[in-house]
Structure formats: C-alpha cells, structure tokens
Amino acid sequence: MKNTTTCIRTCPICGTVSMITVDTACFNKYLAGEYIQNAFPNLPADDRELILSGMCKDCQKMFFAPLDEDDA
C-alpha cells in the first residue's frame, strides 16, 4: 500500500506481537496530538486500542467484556 505506516505493538498483558497498517497522514495526526478517534475515524475501536495501548484483541475482549446485568 502507498502512504501507509505499519505499527508493531507488543501486548503488555500477554506479550503477543500485533501489526496494523494505517494511513501515514492519519498516524502523523495522532502523533502530533490529535485524539485517536479523530485521527482514525474509520478504524474499529479495537484497532485504535491496539495502536493506543498495544493491548491485543484477545486481551481487550477479556478486559473489556460487557458486564452481566447481575454485575452492574
């Protein structure tokens, strides 16, 4: 792909190495201080979290699982 940047992140929870390729202009906006949801409006939330924290999708599912009604 043209004008892309590949982010390689290691999950701080399990150590899984993940890669995501994003538009370089969007990535530069994020690095310059733009909120991640504004810099990458078309990326799913789990991909933005990967960029932001490095947390892999499996750990995100485990940590951010919806609460049961009994837990609320």
N, C-alpha and C positions, 0 to 999 in steps of 0.2 A: 504494500500500500504506500501511496505517496503522502508525504507530510504527516507521518504518524510517529508516535513515540511509544515504545514498549516499556511498561512499568513492571519490574520484577520485585515482588514482595514476599517476605518470609513471615508466616503467621506467628504472632507472638505467643499463641496458645499451644499449637501442636507442631509447629516447625515446618508445615507444608509450604513449599515454594510455589507461588502462583504468578502467572503473567497475564497482563491485559494490555492490548494495543489500543491507543486512543489518538484522537486528533491532536497534533502538536500545538496548534493555536489554543485549543481549549486547555491543554495541560499547562501552557505558559500562563494563561489567565489564572489558573489555580495556584501556580507557584508564586504569582505576583500578589496573591492575597484574596482573590475572588472566592466567595463561598463555593464549596464543591458542587452544590446543587445548581448553582448559577453557571459555573464553568462547564459542567457536563449535564445539561438539562435532559438529554436523551438517553443517558446511561441508566440502567436499573439501579435501584438503591443498593443492592448487594455488590455491584461493581464499584460504585462510589465508595462504599465502606472498605472494600479491598484496597483501593487507592489511598484512602484516608488513614486507615489504621493498620493495614496489612492482614487483617483477620480474614482467613479463608471462608468460603461459603459454608462449609460443613460446620465450622465453629460458630459462624454467625447464626446458623439455624439452631444450634444448641443454646447459645447465649441469649438470642433474641426471639425465642419461641413464644408464641402467643400464650397468655395466661388462660387457664381454665376459669370458668365463672366462679368456682369454689375458691380459687386463689385470690380473686380480686377483692 
